[in-house]
Amino acid sequence: MRRIRYLVVAACTLMLPGFGLGELLELKPQKTTYNLRSMIGVPISTTLGDPLGSNGLSPTSDATAGQFMGFYSAGAVVAPQKDASSKLDGTISLFKNVDNLGLPKSEDGEYALLSGVSGGAIMSPQASLMFGGIVSVPEKIKVGSEEVAVRNPDAYWAKEPFKAGHQIEKVLNPNVGVAIVHTKTATDYQAGDLVAFSGIAQQEFVGSFVLLAVSANKKELTFKLPLTDSQKNQAGINASLGNVADGGAVATVALLPSGGFCREEHSSSGYHYSPYAKTVFAIQPGPIKITWKESRGESERPTGDENVDWTVSEEKYYKLYTYDYLVSSSSVKKAKKFFWNVADYSGPDLQVPENVKLEIAYNRSFPEHYDGNEYNSKAADMQKNKTLWVQSNANLHLLKAINVAGRVFIELVGKDSNKHLGFEVVDIFKVSEPEHRTIYLGDKLTPYEDSSRDTSYLEIEFVGTSSPMINPFTLDKAFAGSINYYATRETADEYDCVAFWKEKGLEDLVWPVTHVSYELKWPEDLTEYSHYVRPDANESASKVTAIQLPVSNSPLLRYQ
């Protein structure tokens, strides 16, 4: 039987004389202003209703003439011939059913077309920012349908993006670990937003929490409290006693005399504002929105809605402008690695210097608290609902991680000076699987398979030994300002010689780079040995054939 080759066509372009190849269309979701199902029309002009079907929102700067004025659709599929299904032989493969189904094939029968897709090429949208990149203040503002340049953008805008604050009316605690906050005015929050609450008498209600639900009137915000097991037990006892005393009434949490307030965190919108650097950083891949506030206020109230088009502070009105950005998942700098290192998870610790504090930019993708128990059943009570934090004991400060994996933005700040020291983009992983590498006795331990790579900036940390700098199967020697490790004993187990190779980042924070499990053994190639053949003699006679070892090399015999 002749073997039939098959061909799958994913896309095709036909070039004919007299036809030019047009530019690729680029998807720009942040500039999409139309909804084809909208009853108010589509943006085919700048005038509402002229022509019929226009919503008047057509952009004037980069509009394509005639868009949405007509529609042409073309497509094709590869399909079996009519009634060919009755000829299908279920005992053979699709490729061998080509003739039975009447699928297209070449004249010589060598090739068959099983499937095909054709259509116009569309280019994915270009990101305006990389993860961790600085978000500059806008250089233009929209006045009507026109964009007008701002003369001095840094002076025109307030450094911090705008987030509306709302006064809290009351706080209810209907169930253990659940809070419902009532605000005096309607918010623009939705479930999943990260909101900071302050001015509440009980400390466990103060902080940033992810909203579980928001009422239809936008005034009731529900979230869960990250209580430890002991706190849950105590809260349950208190709730039971309170229900008996109050006849089952829902518990109310008192506010401080200064009043309670809530405000959505900047990181909830995919960006981090550093008050130390007075700079905005992009920290979440995908489309994000940032609302900027003019730095100069006006005495007259602008048109539009409060907290959308303007805000008021100290009897002055400030205009607001919201801008769209598209953030790439690629980091603006090389991302560091870190692994879960709590309970049964054996990732390495990272020590934070005494004079440095870490500002972790928690967001929707990487929250501060975790409510589940899939990974933390063996964690200490105070660690169970955390994700990434600095754990302090006297002068020892260690970075800890559990429960959530993903990419996170960490700002480094001077503890005493409150000075911005830089930032790191860190990828958090659940576990680290060590790479297996064979090293022959006498050879140097290397972090990479390619021994020619520059590794002078890396330092080793052994796992499962009394000291992270010592392993009984290796010998360390200092040379040219660095310490090298050499294989000196055969390993019997894959865990006998396991190490993390680390590099120093900003402010001497030491991050893991590679994780290696070494198999140390004698060379298999006889040419790797120096053959020393000598007669069987007593100690006195053996001195005749002895080899003088240079004292300058500090010779050492390692017995196996």
N, C-alpha and C positions, 0 to 999 in steps of 0.2 A: 504493500500500500504506500502510495506517495504521501510524504509528510507535508502538511499544509502549514505554512507560516502565517501568523496572524498579525494584524496591525491595528493599533488603537490610536485614533486621531483625537488629540486633546484640543487643538485649536488650529486654524488654518487661515492664511492670508492670501488672497488672490490678487496678483498684480496684472493689470491690463494696460495696453498702450493708451495714453491720454488721461490716465487716472493717477492722482497723486496720493501719497500716504499721509493721512492727517496725523496731528499730534495726539498722544494718548490723553484720554480724559483722566483727571485726577479727582478722586473722591475727597471732598472736604466737608465732613459732617458738621464742623463748627460753623460753616457758612450756609448750611442747608436751611432755607427759610420757607420751604413749601411743604404742603401736605396734600397729596393728590386727592384725598378723600374729604378735604375741608370744604364746607359749604360756602365759605367766603371767597373761594377762588384760589388761583395760583399766581406767582409773581411774573406775569408776562409784560408788565409795564409799571411805570411809576405812578400811574393814575388809577384810582379805584374805579372799576367798571368800564374802563376804556383801554382796550377793547373789552367786549363782554367776557366775563370770567376772570378778570384781573383783580387781584387784591391790593394792587398798588405798591407792593413790596419788592419790586424788581430792583436789584442792585444796579447802580449807574456806573460803577468803576470797572467792573469786569464782566458785564452781562453779555451773553451770546445772543446775537440777533435771531429772532424767530423761535427761541426756545419755548417749549410747551404749546406752540401754535399748531403743531401737527404731530402725528404719531405714526411711525412705520415699524412694523415688527417682521422679522424674518428668522426662521429657524429650521432646522432639519434634524432628523434622528435616523439612526440605522435600525431598521425593523425587518422582521421576517416577512416573506411573501404571504399574501392572503391565504388562509386555510393551510399554511405550512405547519401549524402546530400538530396536525394529525400525523405528520411524517416524522415528528421528533422521536429519536431513539434514546430512551432513557438509560440504556446500558452503556452508552459511550459519552465522551466529553462533548462540551459545546463546540470545541474546535473541529471535532470530527463530524459534527452535525451541520457544517456550513452548507453542504450541498442539499441536505434534507430541508433546511430552513430557507434556502434561496438567498442567503446573505451575499452582499457584493464581494467579488473576488477578482483577482487579476486574470488576464487571459490565459496565462500559463498555469494558473491554479496554485502558484507558490504563496500568494498572499491573500488574506481575507480581512475584510473590515467588520469588526465585531461591534464597535461603538464609536461614536464621534460627537464632538461638541464644537460648534462654531459660533462666533459672535465678536463684537467689538472689544478690543483690549482696553482695560481700565487699570490705571495705576493707583496703587494704594496711597492714602494721604501722607504727605510729608509732615513729620513731627516738627513742631516749632521749638520744642525743648527736649533735652535729655533728662533722664532721672537724676536728680541732684543738681540740675542746672539752675543758675540764677535767673529769676523772672524779673526782667527790667520793667520799670514803669512805662505806661503807654506813651508813645510819641505823638499820637493823634487822638482826637475826640470826635464823636459824631454830632454834627449839628444838622438836624433834619435828616436828609438823605445823603449829606456830604460829610466827608472826613476832613477835618481841619487840623493842621499841624500845631503842636504845642511848642512854644518858643523855648522854654527851659523846663523840660519834663521833671527833673529832679526837684525843682522848687515848686512846680505846679501841683504835685500830688503829695498827699500824706504818705509817710513811709510805710505805715501799717495798713494793709487792706481792711476794708470795712466789714464788720460783723455786728448785726444789731443785738443789743442787750434787751432783756425782758425782765420785768419785775415779777417776783413770785408772790402769788396770793396766798397759797397754802400748800402743805405737803402732807399727803396721806400715806399710811403704811398698812394697806389692807391685808397683806399676807407677809409671812416671814420672807425677807429678802426681796420684796417688791415695793417700789415707790411710785406714787402718782403725783406729779407736780402740776399744780394749777397756776397758770400765768394770768396776769391782769389783761394783757393784750394778746391778740392772735399772733402766733409765730409763723415762720415759713418752713418749719421743720418737717421732716418725714422720718418714717421708721428707717433705722440704719445710721442716722446722723450721730455724730459724736458731740455731745453737749456738756459744757462745764457748768456745774451748779455750785453756788457759794451762798454764804449768809444763813446757813441752816444750823440749828443748835447742835444736833447730833452729828458727830464727825463722819460716821460711815455714810451719810447722805451727801457729803461734800466731795467733789472731785469731778472727773470726766467720765461719762457713761454713754454707752450706745443705746439709743432709744429703741425699745421693742415695739411701741405703738404710739400713734398720735391721733387724737380725736378729730372728728370732722370739723369742729370749730377751731382747731389748731391751738387750743388752750390747755389741753390735758396731755401730759407727757409721761409715758410709762417706761420704766427701766428696772433692771434687776441690780441688786446690790451684790458686790463681790465678797460675800461673807465667808469666813472660814467655818469649818465644821463646828468648832466650839462657839463661835458667834451665832451660828444658826440655832444651835441647841439653846443658848441663853435667850435668844430673841423669841424662840418658840415658847419658853417658859414665861417670859414677860408678856407675850401676846395673850396667852391663856389667862394669866392673872388679870390683865387689863380687860379682857372680854367679860370676865366674871364681875369685875367692879363696875364696868360701864354698860352692862346689859347687852354686850355683843356689838357695841358701836365700833366703827372703823377708827383706828388710832390716828391721831394727828400729831405731826412732828413740829415742834416750835421753831420759829425763825428768830434770828438774832435781832436786837433792837434796831440795828442799822438796816435791816430788811434783807430779803433773799433775792438773788438775781441769777439768771442763766444766760449763756451765750454759746453759740455753736463754735467749736474749736476750728482754727484755721486748717488744721490737718484733716478735718472732716471733708473739706472741699478739695483735697489732693495737693495742698501746698503747706509749707512750713514757714512761719514768720519768725525770724530771730530778732528779739528785741536787743540782743547784744551787738549784732552786726547791722541791725536795721535793714535787713535784706530778706527777700522772699525766695524760697527754694522749691522747685517742683519735686514732689515725693510720691506721686502715684501715676502709673502709666494710664494712658487713655485721655479722653477729653476732660478738661477741668474748666471751671469758671472762677474768675477772681473779680471782686467788686472793689474798685479804687475810689477813694474819696479826695475831692479837691482840698488843698491845704488852706485856702482862703475862704472864709465864710461870707455870706451876704445877709443883709438885714431883711430883705424881702423874700417871702416864701416862693420857691420855684414851682413850676407846674409838675404834675405827676403825683406819684404815691410816695408816702413816707417809707423809708427803709428800702425803697426800690429805686427811686429817682433822686431822692434827697434824704438828708437826715438833719436833725437839729441838735445843737449843743451850745449851752450858755447863750441862748437867745440869738444864735446865728445859724443860718442854713447853709449846708454844704451839699453840693451836687454829687451824685454817685453815677459811676459808669461801670458796666459789667463787660468784661472781655473774655473771649474764649481762647483756650490754648489746647494744643495736642501734645501730650508728653510721651516720649518714647520709653520703651521698657529697657533700653540700653542705658547703662550708667555713664555719667559724665566723667567718671574716674574709675579706676579698677576697683571692683567690689571686693571687700574682705569676706572671709568665710568665718562662720561660727556655728557651733553645734549644741544641741540640747545637752545639758550637763547637770541635771537634777535627778535624784532618785536612781533608777536603773540605767539612765542614759549617761554614757561615759565620755562625753565631749570634754575637751580641756577647759580649764578655768582661764580667765583673763583678768589679770590684776589691774585695777584702775589706780593711777597715782593719787596720792593724798591731795594734791593741789588741783585736781581736775574733776569736774563733774560732767556727767553725760546727760544731755537733753535728748531723750528718745522721742522721735516724732511718731507717736501712735496714730493710726488712721483706720479707715474702714477695713482695709485688707489685713492690717496688723494691729489689732486692738490691744489695749493695756491689760484687760481682764478676760478670763476665759471661764465659761460657766459649765463646761462639760467635765466628765471624769474618765474619758477614754485612756488618757495617757498618764494621769497623775495619781493613781491609786496608792502608790508607794511614796509619794512626795510628802514632805512635812506639811503640817496644817497651814502654815503661813505661806507656803509656796504653791499650793494647789491651784489657785485661780489666777496666778500671774503668768506672764508670757516672756517678757524680757525686762530685767531690772538689775540694779546694782545692790548686792547684799553686803552689808557692812558689819564687821565685828571688830570693835576697837579701831586700830589703824589699818586693818586689812579690808579692802574693798574689791569684791569679785563680781564680774558680770555673769549673770545666770540666765538660762533660757529653758523653756519647756512649753508644751501645749500648741504653739503656733509656729509654722515655718513660712518663710517668705522673705521679701526684700524690705529693708527698713533703713531710714535715714537717721543718723545719730550725730548731733552737734556736740562738739567739745568746747567747754567753757571753763575759764579760770575760776576756781572756787572762791577765791578771795577778791580777785579783781573784776569778776563778771565780764571778762574780756572774751570775745569770740576767738577761739583758737583753731578753728577749722571744722571739718566734718568728715565722716566716713559713710560710705554706702556699704551696708552689710547684708549678706545673704545668710539667713538662718536655716539650717538643715536639721532634720530630726536625728539622723545618725550619720556617722562617717564610716564607710566601708574601706578598710585599708587596702592599698594596692599590694600585690605580692611581688617581691623582687628577690632574685637570687644573687648573693654576693659570695665570692670565693674568699676563703681565709687569706688574710694578707692584703686584701683590697679595701679601698675606702668606701664607707657607706655614703650613698648619694641619694638625694631626694627625688631625682628623676632618672628615667631609663637612659636618657642621653647624658652621659657623664661629661660632655663638653660644655654643657650649659653653665652659665655663671650662677653660682649658688653662694657667693661670698656674703650675700646679705641675709642668708638664712641661718637659723640656729636650731639645734635639735632638742627635743624633749621626749625622753623615753617614757613609755606607759607601763605601769604595773611594777615599777622598781622602787627601791627605798629612796632613791634620789633621781629626779628627772634628768640629771646630767651624767648618770652612771648606769652602765649595763654590764653585767658579768660576762657577756659574750663578746665584748668589744674592748678596744684599748684606745684611749684618747691621747692625742698629741697636739700640742700647740705649735703652730707654724705660721709665720708671716701675719701675726696678729689675730689669727682665727684658730679654732680648735677643730681638728679632724678626728674622725672615729674610724677605726679599722676592725675588720672581722678577725677574731682570734680563736674562737671556739665554735664547734659545730652546734647548731640548734637542734633540739629533738621535737619541739612543738612550735606551731605557727605563732604562738603568743610569747615565745621566749624573747624575741627582739622586735618590738613594735614601737614606732616613734611617730610623733608629729614634728614636721619641720615648720618653723614659724618665722615670720618677718615682723620687724618693727614698723608701726605706722606712726601717725601723728602723736605727739606727746608721749612717745615710747610705749604706746599700747602694743602688745605683742599678739599678732593674729595667726591662727593656723593657716598653712598654705597647702601642704600635702600630708597624707597619712599613709605610712608604709609598714608592711609586715615583712621583715627580712628572713629569708632562709639562708643561713650561713653554713657553708660546707667546703670540703676540700675540692680543689680544682680537678676537673675530669681530664684535662689535657696534660699529658706528661711533660710537655715543653714548658709548662708553667713552673716546674720545680727546678731547684738547684740540686743536682745529684751529688751526694757526698758519699763515696764508696770507700770503706776502710776495713781493715782486717779485724777479725774477732780477737781482741787482745785485752789484757788486764789494764787497770787504771794507769800503771806506770808506763806500759808500752804504748798505750793510746796517746800519750802526750806527744809522741814523735810525729803523729799525723794530725795533731790538733790545729785548729784554725784560730788565728788571732783576730778577735773582734775589736773594731775601733771603739775606744772608750767614749769618744765624742758623740757617738750615736746612742749612748745609753742602752746597750743591748739587754734584752729581757727574754727569758725562755717562758713560754706559756704552755704548760703541760695539759694534755687533753684528758 
